[in-house]
Structures are given as C-alpha cells and as structure tokens.
C-alpha cells in the first residue's frame, strides 16, 4: 500500500465485515500480537478486490493501539 496508508480503522472495518469478532480485533492491537496471518490474507484480498493495493508486510507496520477504535 502506498505510503503506509493502512491503519487500524481500515483493518478493523474490513475484518468486521469479514466476520472477525470484536474481542479478537481488540487483541490484534495489543503489544506483541498483531493481525494473525489468516486474517492478514483475508483483509488484503478484500482490499485488493476493491482496487486498493496492499501487501502483507503493511500489516507489520501498524502501531500497537490497544483498546477500542474511536468512532
């Protein structure tokens, strides 16, 4: 994804659409965790289907952000 535009809001929204539970998505943002490989693939495929280029390595650059995503 160009210039690291992948963020937790996007990850959270798409993962929710794909069926990831709230508690699981909150865990992904905790220290030492991250998005599981299975979900990285699902989210990346969904984004690419929408015409948004993204690589799996983009997920590794997401900052730790525990807790809820502000609305």
C-alpha positions in Angstrom: 0.0 0.0 0.0 1.5 3.3 -0.9 3.0 5.5 1.8 1.7 3.2 4.6 -2.0 4.3 4.4 -3.1 1.1 6.0 -4.4 1.9 9.5 -6.3 0.2 12.3 -9.6 1.8 11.3 -9.4 0.2 7.9 -8.2 -3.2 9.3 -11.0 -3.1 11.9 -13.8 -2.2 9.5 -12.9 -4.8 6.9 -12.2 -7.5 9.5 -15.7 -6.8 11.0 -17.3 -7.1 7.5 -15.5 -10.5 7.1 -16.8 -11.8 10.5 -13.9 -11.2 12.9 -15.2 -10.8 16.5 -14.8 -7.5 18.4 -12.7 -9.1 21.1 -10.4 -10.8 18.6 -9.8 -7.5 16.7 -9.0 -5.7 20.0 -6.4 -8.4 20.8 -4.7 -7.8 17.4 -3.8 -4.2 18.6 -2.2 -5.4 21.8 1.5 -5.3 22.4 3.3 -8.3 20.9 0.3 -9.6 18.9 -0.7 -8.2 15.6 -3.1 -9.4 12.9 -2.9 -13.2 12.5 -1.6 -14.4 9.1 -5.0 -15.9 8.2 -6.7 -12.5 8.7 -4.0 -10.6 7.0 -4.6 -12.6 3.9 -8.4 -12.2 4.1 -8.2 -8.5 4.7 -5.6 -8.0 2.0 -7.7 -10.0 -0.5 -10.8 -7.9 0.3 -8.9 -4.7 -0.1 -7.4 -5.8 -3.5 -10.9 -6.8 -4.6 -11.8 -3.2 -4.0 -8.8 -2.0 -6.1 -6.7 -1.0 -3.1 -3.1 -2.3 -3.4 -1.8 -3.7 -0.1 1.0 -6.1 0.9 1.1 -8.4 3.9 4.1 -6.5 5.1 2.0 -3.4 5.5 0.3 -5.0 8.5 3.7 -5.3 10.3 4.0 -1.5 10.2 0.7 -0.9 12.1 1.4 0.7 15.5 0.3 -1.0 18.7 -3.0 0.5 19.6 -4.8 -1.4 22.4 -8.4 -0.9 23.2 -11.3 0.3 21.1 -11.2 2.2 17.9 -12.8 5.6 18.4 -15.9 6.2 16.3 
